[in-house]
Amino acid sequence: MSFGIHPLILIAAAGASAALAAIVIACRAKSGFVIAMMVLLALAFITPAGYLFLAFHPELIDGRFRTYKRLYGDIQVGMTREQVLAAMELRYPTNGPRKRPKILNDSPDGLGFFMNPETSTEPNCEGIFLTLEAGRVTKKVYSAD
């Protein structure tokens, strides 16, 4: 089993390097045609890096992730279970545009949420896991998909 760099990351890095080289050539060129061609080439080269960036930051294009990460940010160490559920109610009102996360672990020593995939057909495994002691949050963990 190999744990090298994934080929998509290598393609994105090579594309970003080639885009930088094209921009340098465009800055040094004297012809308007060469400048335009180098800028277009740089845009083509940077596209894989842009897609990879969006893959690692889905909250930039998907409201489900933005709302879920805001819920995670709202939860603070020291909050009670009731305060956590109230924070969820604030981010996910009953008649709101987002469906509530699924509560899969609700025990005296822990609380676990999984983001609702809503209308998406993709499996969704974004999770928020809270450790509770004496009814208060002592640790919170965000598990990305």
C-alpha beads as a LAMMPS data file, in Angstrom:
LAMMPS data file: protein, C-alpha beads

145 atoms
144 bonds

1 atom types
1 bond types

-500.0 500.0 xlo xhi
-500.0 500.0 ylo yhi
-500.0 500.0 zlo zhi

Masses

1 110.0

Atoms # bond

1 1 1 0.000 0.000 0.000
2 1 1 1.371 3.361 -1.023
3 1 1 0.653 6.646 0.722
4 1 1 2.222 8.925 -1.872
5 1 1 0.730 12.125 -3.204
6 1 1 -2.580 11.610 -4.979
7 1 1 -2.386 12.103 -8.778
8 1 1 -5.119 14.780 -8.696
9 1 1 -3.006 16.876 -6.357
10 1 1 -0.006 16.437 -8.657
11 1 1 -2.089 17.474 -11.685
12 1 1 -3.393 20.546 -9.836
13 1 1 0.129 21.499 -8.699
14 1 1 1.557 21.062 -12.195
15 1 1 -1.320 23.108 -13.629
16 1 1 -0.766 25.896 -11.100
17 1 1 2.957 25.943 -11.912
18 1 1 2.261 26.055 -15.641
19 1 1 -0.287 28.854 -15.088
20 1 1 2.307 30.845 -13.157
21 1 1 4.807 30.364 -15.991
22 1 1 2.197 31.500 -18.537
23 1 1 1.477 34.637 -16.483
24 1 1 5.205 35.428 -16.247
25 1 1 5.497 35.076 -20.025
26 1 1 2.406 37.286 -20.465
27 1 1 3.950 39.981 -18.242
28 1 1 7.162 39.993 -20.293
29 1 1 5.481 39.816 -23.700
30 1 1 5.198 42.891 -25.876
31 1 1 2.533 41.612 -28.252
32 1 1 -1.113 41.912 -27.244
33 1 1 -1.851 38.614 -28.979
34 1 1 0.809 36.752 -26.955
35 1 1 -0.454 38.331 -23.734
36 1 1 -4.042 37.270 -24.490
37 1 1 -2.977 33.729 -25.414
38 1 1 -0.876 33.347 -22.264
39 1 1 -3.728 34.583 -20.050
40 1 1 -6.118 32.099 -21.691
41 1 1 -3.532 29.339 -21.306
42 1 1 -3.038 30.259 -17.643
43 1 1 -6.812 30.022 -17.063
44 1 1 -6.876 26.590 -18.691
45 1 1 -3.916 25.419 -16.598
46 1 1 -5.345 26.704 -13.300
47 1 1 -8.755 25.025 -13.787
48 1 1 -7.796 21.651 -12.209
49 1 1 -6.432 23.461 -9.142
50 1 1 -9.688 25.423 -8.879
51 1 1 -11.758 22.255 -8.994
52 1 1 -9.549 20.609 -6.395
53 1 1 -9.824 23.662 -4.136
54 1 1 -13.631 23.531 -4.368
55 1 1 -13.579 19.795 -3.631
56 1 1 -11.701 20.484 -0.395
57 1 1 -13.975 23.446 0.486
58 1 1 -17.538 22.400 -0.401
59 1 1 -18.996 25.082 1.879
60 1 1 -18.051 27.666 -0.753
61 1 1 -20.678 26.321 -3.150
62 1 1 -23.051 24.231 -1.013
63 1 1 -25.287 25.788 1.658
64 1 1 -25.643 22.483 3.518
65 1 1 -21.978 22.547 4.471
66 1 1 -22.032 26.255 5.390
67 1 1 -24.960 25.793 7.777
68 1 1 -23.513 22.614 9.290
69 1 1 -20.106 24.204 9.898
70 1 1 -21.801 27.224 11.462
71 1 1 -23.596 24.852 13.836
72 1 1 -20.223 23.369 14.747
73 1 1 -18.872 26.882 15.375
74 1 1 -21.878 27.692 17.584
75 1 1 -21.188 24.737 19.867
76 1 1 -18.756 25.665 22.621
77 1 1 -17.065 23.622 25.316
78 1 1 -19.070 24.057 28.515
79 1 1 -22.489 24.194 26.843
80 1 1 -25.255 21.961 28.170
81 1 1 -27.104 19.411 26.039
82 1 1 -30.110 21.749 25.989
83 1 1 -27.968 24.649 24.760
84 1 1 -26.529 22.462 21.983
85 1 1 -30.018 21.426 20.883
86 1 1 -31.117 25.083 21.035
87 1 1 -28.165 25.991 18.782
88 1 1 -29.311 23.298 16.370
89 1 1 -32.853 24.738 16.492
90 1 1 -31.427 28.184 15.698
91 1 1 -29.514 26.944 12.618
92 1 1 -32.172 24.436 11.573
93 1 1 -35.637 25.845 12.350
94 1 1 -38.552 23.441 11.824
95 1 1 -39.814 25.188 8.683
96 1 1 -36.392 26.361 7.503
97 1 1 -34.689 25.686 4.160
98 1 1 -32.255 23.126 5.604
99 1 1 -33.123 19.698 6.966
100 1 1 -31.877 18.991 10.478
101 1 1 -28.863 16.800 11.106
102 1 1 -29.594 13.241 12.149
103 1 1 -28.840 12.561 15.803
104 1 1 -27.252 9.132 15.899
105 1 1 -25.680 9.125 19.332
106 1 1 -27.676 10.595 22.188
107 1 1 -26.303 9.220 25.430
108 1 1 -25.361 10.750 28.789
109 1 1 -21.683 10.835 27.785
110 1 1 -21.979 11.852 24.137
111 1 1 -23.987 13.471 21.394
112 1 1 -23.397 12.828 17.699
113 1 1 -24.861 14.506 14.615
114 1 1 -24.616 13.584 10.950
115 1 1 -25.414 16.159 8.298
116 1 1 -28.634 15.447 6.399
117 1 1 -27.886 14.911 2.684
118 1 1 -31.247 16.574 1.872
119 1 1 -31.932 16.069 -1.841
120 1 1 -28.398 14.983 -2.720
121 1 1 -27.967 11.359 -3.746
122 1 1 -24.393 11.230 -2.493
123 1 1 -23.720 9.508 0.806
124 1 1 -22.938 12.037 3.458
125 1 1 -20.728 11.386 6.420
126 1 1 -20.022 14.883 7.810
127 1 1 -20.246 14.454 11.569
128 1 1 -20.137 16.459 14.758
129 1 1 -19.237 14.410 17.815
130 1 1 -19.509 15.833 21.293
131 1 1 -18.166 14.346 24.509
132 1 1 -20.256 15.213 27.560
133 1 1 -19.445 15.057 31.254
134 1 1 -22.028 15.998 33.861
135 1 1 -24.321 17.146 31.047
136 1 1 -21.812 19.640 29.591
137 1 1 -19.699 19.532 26.432
138 1 1 -16.059 18.772 27.234
139 1 1 -14.824 18.036 23.721
140 1 1 -16.098 18.599 20.185
141 1 1 -14.845 16.980 16.999
142 1 1 -15.756 17.736 13.386
143 1 1 -15.384 14.770 11.077
144 1 1 -15.293 15.726 7.413
145 1 1 -16.779 13.512 4.730

Bonds

1 1 1 2
2 1 2 3
3 1 3 4
4 1 4 5
5 1 5 6
6 1 6 7
7 1 7 8
8 1 8 9
9 1 9 10
10 1 10 11
11 1 11 12
12 1 12 13
13 1 13 14
14 1 14 15
15 1 15 16
16 1 16 17
17 1 17 18
18 1 18 19
19 1 19 20
20 1 20 21
21 1 21 22
22 1 22 23
23 1 23 24
24 1 24 25
25 1 25 26
26 1 26 27
27 1 27 28
28 1 28 29
29 1 29 30
30 1 30 31
31 1 31 32
32 1 32 33
33 1 33 34
34 1 34 35
35 1 35 36
36 1 36 37
37 1 37 38
38 1 38 39
39 1 39 40
40 1 40 41
41 1 41 42
42 1 42 43
43 1 43 44
44 1 44 45
45 1 45 46
46 1 46 47
47 1 47 48
48 1 48 49
49 1 49 50
50 1 50 51
51 1 51 52
52 1 52 53
53 1 53 54
54 1 54 55
55 1 55 56
56 1 56 57
57 1 57 58
58 1 58 59
59 1 59 60
60 1 60 61
61 1 61 62
62 1 62 63
63 1 63 64
64 1 64 65
65 1 65 66
66 1 66 67
67 1 67 68
68 1 68 69
69 1 69 70
70 1 70 71
71 1 71 72
72 1 72 73
73 1 73 74
74 1 74 75
75 1 75 76
76 1 76 77
77 1 77 78
78 1 78 79
79 1 79 80
80 1 80 81
81 1 81 82
82 1 82 83
83 1 83 84
84 1 84 85
85 1 85 86
86 1 86 87
87 1 87 88
88 1 88 89
89 1 89 90
90 1 90 91
91 1 91 92
92 1 92 93
93 1 93 94
94 1 94 95
95 1 95 96
96 1 96 97
97 1 97 98
98 1 98 99
99 1 99 100
100 1 100 101
101 1 101 102
102 1 102 103
103 1 103 104
104 1 104 105
105 1 105 106
106 1 106 107
107 1 107 108
108 1 108 109
109 1 109 110
110 1 110 111
111 1 111 112
112 1 112 113
113 1 113 114
114 1 114 115
115 1 115 116
116 1 116 117
117 1 117 118
118 1 118 119
119 1 119 120
120 1 120 121
121 1 121 122
122 1 122 123
123 1 123 124
124 1 124 125
125 1 125 126
126 1 126 127
127 1 127 128
128 1 128 129
129 1 129 130
130 1 130 131
131 1 131 132
132 1 132 133
133 1 133 134
134 1 134 135
135 1 135 136
136 1 136 137
137 1 137 138
138 1 138 139
139 1 139 140
140 1 140 141
141 1 141 142
142 1 142 143
143 1 143 144
144 1 144 145
